[in-house]
Amino acid sequence: MRRIAIFVFILFFLGTTVFIVLHFWQKEEISFYEANDERIHYVGRFDFSDKDSPKAWAPGTYLEFESEGTSCEIVVEDEVKFGNTHNYLEIVLDHGKTKRIRLGSRINRIQLYKDAKGGKHHVLVCKNTESAIGFIKINGIYCQKLCKWKKPRKRLFEFIGDSITCGNGADQSSIPFGKGSWYDYHNAYLSYGARLARERNADWVLSSVSGIGMNKSCCGLKNTMPKVYEHIDFHTEHKKWSFVKKPDVVFITLGQNDGGNEMMNYERKYKEFLIDLRRKYPKSWIICCTSPMASLDLKQKMKKSIQKVIRWYQQKGDNRIASFHYEGIYCSGYDKHPTVEQHRFMMYELKSFLDAHNI
């Protein structure tokens, strides 16, 4: 009996020792990978002036990578632009489970996953808040192994717009509407544009600013989209974006902030913007959309003006341009913006349009 007890004790001791050794061995295997590692894929308006720490202002900018191991962390710097405002991020693990987080300090070491099953894991990190809240800077990744991953060739969709396209006023999962600040309700990852891109197996770029218009902006903004579009953070005093990667489809959703009182000026600026856009993107489809949160009166004014602009442009021989008119009015979120759920309905409206026109 005593021998059996000794034997059991030895087995227990050996098992415990192996577990402890493996546990510490795994910890010792955690490595730091710099943000400029070629195995990390960046999508959107990232500034690589400092190649070791790429920076992004625009909503919906994101990075992807694959890693091995049971845990992974990312180091993100937050501009904290106004001293107490923080960016929100969306963390997506293995193309499924999502987690929305608010950065809490200037330097943030964020747990992307822990105690996960072994093997490879796909991670996507998306900036949920827009340029006005400031930049995020990627400083590096901690994991057991960053994997070589050949990202599949995807189409690229670009969405040019205002607060609607930013995903502003949509998400109250962290703070109920009316209890926080306007930027607390941003969710670019669940905006109609990002959703549509994922539905069509495409990457996405959100070139959008709250309050901006084609001819006239609101909310104290001095510039319109045509004036800031070329700049990486939508501020005229900062550097310009490269426009190296051409989108397959461009969606323009501007007019809500212009209102319906200066439609001739709206049409003139729209034509000028389209000419400039076509120079940048000679082969892209361009879809000109009415506002999904506009009243029926403004919707009809926008529809009429956009169709007039499209006809004028098609007469120049360009047939890769079309207009789209939202049927629904989506305004149940904060400050009458679409909610996260309504963004899903907006996405389905656009998807049906693309399907019908084989785009």
PyMOL commands that set and color helices and strands:
alter all, ss='L'
color gray80, all
select helices_A, chain A and resi 2-28+131-133+163-166+182-185+192-199+225-228+263-280+296-314+334-336+340-356
alter helices_A, ss='H'
color red, helices_A
select strands_A, chain A and resi 31-34+41-43+46-47+55-56+62-78+88-93+97-102+107-113+120-127+136-146+155-161+202-208+249-253+285-289+321-324
alter strands_A, ss='S'
color yellow, strands_A
deselect
rebuild
show_as cartoon
